Amino acid sequence: MKNAVETQLLALAALLGVDILRSMRTRLIPRLQFMRQLMQARFPATRVPFLAMTVLDLRNYRREATSGCTQTGMRRPGLWSVPRTDTLPFLLRAATAVRVGKV
């Protein structure tokens, strides 16, 4: 959640010129997330490769979201898995759908 909030604050500072504390704009993960969002907005063809990377890390995301172990010292080694086969077409349709007004 912290990464998502800092990503939105970074977007406010970059796109609208809002003055945000420097400490809230210097972490790597929010900066990478913001660059990914800009790239996907400018180049919609990048949605599918980014979706593939997300699908490969889906199990780790779900585990961290439900375990409550968010401290970096408590991280466990990552496990790779893919979602069920009926989920993949849904994700692909969502990634390639035309989104009017999405920034």
Buried (B, 14 or more C-beta within 10 A) or exposed (E): EEEEEBBBBBBBBBEEEEEBEEEBBEBEEBBEBBEBBBEBEEEBEBBEEBBEEEBEEBBBEEBBEEEEEEEEEEEEEEEEEEEEEEEEEEBBEEBEEEEEEEE
